[in-house]
Every structure is written in C-alpha cells, then in structure tokens.
Amino acid sequence: MGFKSLSFLCLALFLTVSSSIHAFDIQKLLDRTPEFSTFNKYLNETKLVGQINRRNTITVFALDNGAMSSVSDKMPEAIRAIMATHVLLDYYDPTKLIGAMHKREPLTTLYQSSGIAVDQQGYLKVNRTSDGDLAIGSAVSGAPIDVKLVKVVFAQPYNITIIQVAKPILFPGLETQTLGAPSNASAPAAETNVDVSSVFKAPPTKAKNANAPSAAEEPITEVSDSPSPSDEPSESPVEAPAKSPSLAPGPGGDEAAADAAPTSSSSRIVIGFVGAVMCLASLLVVM
C-alpha cells in the first residue's frame, strides 16, 4: 500500500514539473486588458507569439490601441520589426531597468535575433526624460530615448513582465529593414493569475537609504538612488555585446531564436520524462 502511494506521489511530481515548462501565454495575458487588443493582434499576425511563449524570461513593452494607430499603416515587414523591438530577451522589472540605466547597459531585443539588425538596431537603452520620467529608446547612436514607460501591466517575477509604453519604439533605418521568415510554432502555455501595476515616475527628492521594492509592487521612486562610484558609466558609447546567446546571423534568425531557449527548460523536460517512466513502471508493478 505504501509503494502504491509512492507511485501516485511520483506521478503528481511529474505533472507539476511538466506544467512548469510553459509558464505563460502572452496572448492570454494581454487578453485580460482590452486596450491592448490591437497590439495582441499584431503579435499573432507577425508570428512572434510562439517565440515569446517558448522563452523562460521575457519582457514585453505593450502599446495601447491608440498608440498602435501609428504602426498599423506601415508595411508588414516594418510592423514585424517594430513588434520584435518591443520584446526584450530577458526579464526586466523597474528595479532592473534602473540598474541598466546606471550602467548604460544595452538591452537585447527579439529583433536582434532576426540576423539583419545592423549597428545597434537590435538593442535598447534606458534613460530619464527632462521631466524625470523613465524612458526607453533605440541604442543606435543619435536616436532619441524618449518613449516613456507608463506602468507595469503584469509581472511574474524572473519570467515575464508586460510594461505599457506611451508610444512605439522605433530605430533609425527601420523602413529599409526586413525580417526573415517567421516561425509558425506556437506552444500552448498555462495562464498565470498574478497582476500588478506601477507608475514609472521619478521622485521629487532622492532617498539615500531606501529599501529596493519588489518587482512591480512599489513605485520606482523608492529605488532610484544615485549609483555608487563603481557603477558610474564611462564616457565611451555603449557597444553591443560581442556574443549573445540569442543572436543568430543570416536569414534563418527565427529558427535560431527558437533554439536559444535556456538550458533549464531542456533539463526540466528530461526530468519530467524520467519521472513519467518511473511512475508508469511503479504503477505496472503495483497492478
């Protein structure tokens, strides 16, 4: 009887591990907020949904329906380039974005994995506007960094963040760029149940020893301390990283993006498979 109970416990653990392989579905998350319906539609039409859902860490800069009106009249290739530029290949919450701003760290986008981005078209940078708002923009030299971050729409810490931005993020040379053939794969994902919001506004005064808030639960005002001397940026411009795991040269960029999923996902799949075999063997012995 104890052996049978152990078999059912193994089966339960297997199902738990399997459910964690796909932790989110970007379309289901955006469907919760009707004001992002146009943005959600273009994610689907440009075949980027599958690439987003296959990743374990992602950040999406979402545009509301009004802001998307300036994107919908562009050529399909340009629309796909814009949508891919609104997806970062890592998890960024407000605290981490401020840290990237202090370090002048470039943020890698899904467009970089297309293999056709030139110069730093596939990267973004963070800065503050003249009125103190946190903003983002293309890392291309001379490009304005003026797209204000409005609020955190959704956050599942260290996996996915959806952040609303005030207008589209564009880069110089957009109209001359095209993306490679899109991936048609779209893996299903389990819906999450966490929702948060936060306003990206600079504080009227600097708080020297404020504790850093958790992701998307506290206003950014409490984590915007000046960086320590060791974090002071150099005067030279930021260069793109020499080698990125998600960077795929050539026209087959989307397939390479699919292959760039973190190793942890593969490990979990192997563990889940072994668990399934063990559970089935145990059940057969009991029977």
Secondary structure as the mmCIF struct_conf table of DSSP 4:
data_model
#
loop_
_struct_conf.conf_type_id
_struct_conf.id
_struct_conf.beg_label_comp_id
_struct_conf.beg_label_asym_id
_struct_conf.beg_label_seq_id
_struct_conf.end_label_comp_id
_struct_conf.end_label_asym_id
_struct_conf.end_label_seq_id
HELX_RH_AL_P HELX_RH_AL_P1 GLY A 2 SER A 19
TURN_TY1_P TURN_TY1_P1 SER A 20 SER A 20
BEND BEND1 ILE A 21 HIS A 22
HELX_RH_AL_P HELX_RH_AL_P2 ILE A 26 ASP A 31
TURN_TY1_P TURN_TY1_P2 ARG A 32 ARG A 32
HELX_RH_3T_P HELX_RH_3T_P1 PRO A 34 PHE A 36
HELX_RH_AL_P HELX_RH_AL_P3 SER A 37 GLU A 45
TURN_TY1_P TURN_TY1_P3 THR A 46 LYS A 47
HELX_RH_AL_P HELX_RH_AL_P4 VAL A 49 ASN A 53
TURN_TY1_P TURN_TY1_P4 ARG A 54 ARG A 54
BEND BEND2 ASN A 56 THR A 57
STRN STRN1 ILE A 58 ALA A 62
HELX_RH_AL_P HELX_RH_AL_P5 ASN A 65 MET A 68
TURN_TY1_P TURN_TY1_P5 SER A 69 ASP A 73
BEND BEND3 LYS A 74 LYS A 74
HELX_RH_AL_P HELX_RH_AL_P6 PRO A 76 THR A 85
TURN_TY1_P TURN_TY1_P6 HIS A 86 HIS A 86
STRN STRN2 VAL A 87 LEU A 88
BEND BEND4 LEU A 89 ASP A 90
HELX_RH_AL_P HELX_RH_AL_P7 PRO A 94 LYS A 103
TURN_TY1_P TURN_TY1_P7 ARG A 104 ARG A 104
STRN STRN3 LEU A 107 THR A 108
STRN STRN4 THR A 109 THR A 109
HELX_RH_3T_P HELX_RH_3T_P2 LEU A 110 SER A 114
BEND BEND5 GLY A 115 GLY A 115
TURN_TY1_P TURN_TY1_P8 ASP A 119 GLY A 122
STRN STRN5 TYR A 123 ARG A 128
TURN_TY1_P TURN_TY1_P9 SER A 130 ASP A 131
BEND BEND6 GLY A 132 GLY A 132
STRN STRN6 LEU A 134 SER A 138
BEND BEND7 VAL A 140 VAL A 140
TURN_TY1_P TURN_TY1_P10 SER A 141 GLY A 142
STRN STRN7 VAL A 147 GLN A 156
TURN_TY1_P TURN_TY1_P11 PRO A 157 ASN A 159
STRN STRN8 ILE A 160 VAL A 165
BEND BEND8 ALA A 166 LYS A 167
TURN_TY1_P TURN_TY1_P12 PRO A 172 GLY A 173
HELX_RH_3T_P HELX_RH_3T_P3 LEU A 174 THR A 176
HELX_LH_PP_P HELX_LH_PP_P1 ALA A 181 SER A 183
HELX_LH_PP_P HELX_LH_PP_P2 ALA A 190 THR A 192
STRN STRN9 VAL A 199 VAL A 199
BEND BEND9 PRO A 204 THR A 205
TURN_TY1_P TURN_TY1_P13 LYS A 208 ASN A 209
HELX_LH_PP_P HELX_LH_PP_P3 ALA A 210 SER A 214
TURN_TY1_P TURN_TY1_P14 ALA A 215 GLU A 217
BEND BEND10 GLU A 218 GLU A 218
HELX_RH_3T_P HELX_RH_3T_P4 ILE A 220 VAL A 223
HELX_LH_PP_P HELX_LH_PP_P4 ASP A 225 SER A 228
HELX_RH_3T_P HELX_RH_3T_P5 PRO A 229 ASP A 231
HELX_LH_PP_P HELX_LH_PP_P5 GLU A 232 SER A 234
BEND BEND11 GLU A 235 SER A 236
HELX_LH_PP_P HELX_LH_PP_P6 PRO A 237 VAL A 238
BEND BEND12 ALA A 242 ALA A 242
TURN_TY1_P TURN_TY1_P15 PRO A 245 SER A 246
BEND BEND13 GLY A 250 PRO A 251
HELX_RH_AL_P HELX_RH_AL_P8 GLY A 253 ASP A 259
TURN_TY1_P TURN_TY1_P16 ALA A 260 ALA A 260
HELX_RH_AL_P HELX_RH_AL_P9 THR A 263 VAL A 286
#
